[in-house]
Amino acid sequence: MPRVYTSPAAQISNAPGVRPQTKSERQRTTQKLRYLSHYDALTNLPNRASVRSRLRKALKHAECLSARLAVVFLSLDPYQRINETLGPAMGDRLVRCVAKRLKETIGANHVVGYWGSGEFVLLLEYSGEESDVLEIAQAIKKRIERRFFSFGQEFFLTSSIGIAVCPSQATAVEALLRNAAAAHRQAKECGGNGCRFYTVDMNVRSLERFTLENSLGRGLRRREFSLHYQPEVDAVSRQITGAEALIRWDHPKLGQVQPGDFIPLAEKNGTIVPIGEWVLRAACRQLKKWHVDGFKKLNLAINVSARQFQERAPADVIVKILAENRLDPTRVELELTESLLIADSDHVVQSLGKLKDIGVKLALDDFGTGFSSLEYLCRLPLDILKIDRSFVRAASSRDGAALLSSIINLAHKLGLRVVAEGVETREQSTLLQGLGCDSLQGFLFSPPLPGEQFKRLLLYPNCRFEEVEEFAHPSASSRPKRAIA
């Protein structure tokens, strides 16, 4: 027999254990289902499907009247934080409050819809310059930022806004939405609480970002990553005492990709965990080779990510890798950032304590760029403090030198060894030595080098450090002498 179509309302009324609905009840149920297919149940605003439909109609209307249309993508900056800390119910109250404020602000001549997860889309018809749209956006931000009270708590709201205009930037529904979303993403990446108009290069950057993020896992499987090593030298003797392992990505299409471009993406999508484990294994294998070659006192610093320490037993993984390579744990330094320490303090402290017990050295990287460094210096079992390159660049000024001196003295009083990063000039090197800095790292001595070239650097200490090519490719007539014992 042919299948008979049954409406959703009839399906509900015919379900087992449900009292059959009357005709009027079925009509109300049908109307409710029809309403919910076009409107969001939380805010009573048009949902995504309805926004697309209304945008399609608005584009036709604007084309007929030669009018201009702006698509505004807006998100609430504290939404995720409130949702996580105070619960979804509070997040819902926040969204309903903002939905009401938006409707009151833009009036009946414009459209405001709810996109979900604390995000709204507005369709604004305007005549004149883009400055008119910006004026409306600023009025919206000002209205949203009014204080919000709920259950005796007071909240101060901020928002991030991205704007795409028609017809100058796009004339199709999906293109306008995509462009507005790209501008919104730019506003978020710049710290939030801002407003950005779409520009052509935004989609170029978004495509590059997507390409990188999508190929991170594949890059690891296809061995596109490699490690380079930058020497760390004693501030007084200028002998190489260690190295820092730095990851490089040779992308088949994009070429050399800088760590600053792909590490944040890897941390965001979780691929930093397998990548970080690969770095640990590869770096430890290289260190073992150098030790076998006779450079037994060489130390190696390896960066670890906050996401790696969110695993159940990050310390166990590191201990296993050290055991596999039969490495002396005291020759390995793990470089930590404040984002790692903030992530889950109790879990992190416990893991760090386990590593400290077996002799692994712990370093606080990029000191001075966060907000709670002094607290961590007192609380955590650290051995090394690495001064961020921004402080080294400012060393030529009197205030900069005074700040460096204070940091070095504080670290020494806490029993920490001090390493200065980003040393590029002789003047910086001489100043840091005079201030009592223990070790130096930077392009004055050498850029990061592949493992074999770094070994040559160890063999030829009589070459001037500035002549990096001489280190990397020494002449055949040079006699090798070891830089370290």
Secondary structure, 3 states (H helix, E strand, C coil): CCCCCCCHHHHHHCCCCCCCCCHHHHHHHHHHHHHHCCECCCCCCECHHHHHHHHHHHHHHHHHHCCEEEEEEEEECCHHHHHHHHCHHHHHHHHHHHHHHHHHHHCCCCEEEEEECCEEEEEEEECCCHHHHHHHHHHHHHHHCCCEEECCEEECCCEEEEEEEECCCCCCHHHHHHHHHHHHHHHHHCCCCCEEECCHHHHHHHHHHHHHHHHHHHHHHCCCEEEEEEEEEECCCCCEEEEEEEEEEEECCCEEECHHHHHHHHHHHCCHHHHHHHHHHHHHHHHHHHHHCCCCCCEEEEECCCCHHHCCCHHHHHHHHHHHCCCCHHHEEEEECHHHHHHCHHHHHHHHHHHHHCCCEEEEEEECCCCCHHHHHHHCCCCEEEECHHHHHHHHCHHHHHHHHHHHHHHHHCCCEEEECCCCCHHHHHHHHHCCCCEECCCCCCCCECHHHHHHHHHCCCCCCCCHHHHHCCCCCCCCCCCCC
